[in-house]
């Protein structure tokens, strides 16, 4: 079990002095929102860092799925330290001869009594008596505080648990939401402990249950169900558009990082689409955004696209593209004639 020992701004992290002593060529990566931890590392381990060849990556590192492959290939570090997330459970490969250490950062803020009362009041006022609690890795340690408070108030509260060993109790990712299935049958609402809306939307798409958010950075509690429903409605529209159009050609878009290259899923979708009369083309893209997709479409002019790298890209970044862009789960709905929404795969 990881022990968290030192504080940087509002985060607590594990000690890494021994690791820095052991390795010589070290690449450190972090999501943009946690890159200020680089400065704390310099303050805490400056002497050691100056004795070694340490590279601070500017790569965005959206998740532990997104290691900077080209930097790893050219710099050839003997140690990679990824700050902010634990290991991604669906890596299809790992760069050879390099040790990777994941350094999740735990946010220090705990809910105040007033905020706990607010969570309870919002659930009670909406008539919810049974709640499933999930969180991002930064906040899994406060889920028990919330659960115990709600239980004392007479609400049945359950912390979800993914069946995947590297996932912490209660933890979800944007594309790994199995913790919700462990409690879905027992609850009528999910409480997502996370900043922003990204994870709450994932929970709604995967569960189609009402979703409340407790934002542990601001203490705000909000009901996200209506907004998430409008996103789901748009996703159904795109699925039905592909299902009911005489589309023939599609681009299966492939990621390149260890967690975003999914050969098994790709093969499945490729073979199934051929058996259903489609003509799939394989498109590789280490980074996918609107500009890249426009460039691909200018080149290939296919009828629609399916993103096999990050299943949130079609929903969060590419939903306004002028042709349908589907997640793997949505394309399965078309191929297998499924009516119920499938997220993410
Ligand atoms: S949702 Fe996308 S960015 Fe997040 S862990 Fe999954 S693949 Fe990575």
Boltz pocket constraint, residues with backbone or C-beta under 6 A from the ligand:
constraints:
  - pocket:
      binder: B
      contacts: [[A, 62], [A, 63], [A, 64], [A, 65], [A, 66], [A, 173], [A, 174], [A, 175], [A, 176], [A, 259], [A, 260], [A, 309], [A, 310], [A, 311], [A, 312]]
      max_distance: 6.0
